[in-house]
Amino acid sequence: MAPQTMFLTSGTWSTSAQVASAKSMTSFASKTKTMTTHLYHRTASILLAAALALSSSTSFAYAYSAPNESDLDNHQTYRNHDGETVHSPARSRSGQAPDGATAQCRDGTWSFSRHRSGTCSRHGGVAAWR
C-alpha cells in the first residue's frame, strides 16, 4: 500500500482525499450561494419592473372636493375618462377660487378636472394650476 500524503488544514491533519472532498463541498456551496443570489436579484428586478409599470400606467388624480354651487355661474357636469362625474368649468361669482378647483383656465373659468390631461381644453388652456 502506498503512503498517503497528509495535509495540515485549519489545525487538523487530513488526507488528500479528504481535502479534495472538502474543496468539492466548498465549491458546491459557493455555486449554490451564487445561484441563489442571482435568483434573488432576478426576482427583485422583475418585481421592481412590475411596480414601475403599474405606477406609470396610472395617472395622477386630484383629491375631489365638491364646489359650492351657489358661488358658480353654471351647474353643468361631464363624465371624465375614469367614469366619474365632474363639474364643468365655471366662473366664480365671488371672484375667488371655488372649493375643489384644480386650475384656472385662460378664459377666466375655474376647472374641477381630476386629471391634467385635457384640462381647460375648450377654455383656452390652463392659465394656472392650483
C-alpha positions, 0 to 999 in steps of 0.5 A: 500500500502506498503512503498517503500524503497528509495535509495540515488544514485549519489545525487538523491533519487530513488526507488528500482525499479528504481535502479534495472532498472538502474543496468539492463541498466548498465549491458546491456551496459557493455555486449554490450561494451564487445561484441563489443570489442571482435568483434573488436579484432576478426576482427583485428586478422583475418585481421592481419592473412590475411596480414601475409599470403599474405606477406609470400606467396610472395617472395622477388624480386630484383629491375631489372636493365638491364646489359650492354651487351657489358661488358658480355661474353654471351647474353643468357636469361631464363624465371624465375618462375614469367614469366619474362625474365632474363639474364643468368649468365655471366662473366664480361669482365671488371672484375667488377660487371655488372649493375643489378647483384644480386650475384656472383656465385662460378664459377666466373659468375655474376647472374641477378636472381630476386629471391634467390631461385635457384640462381647460381644453375648450377654455383656452388652456390652463392659465394656472394650476392650483 
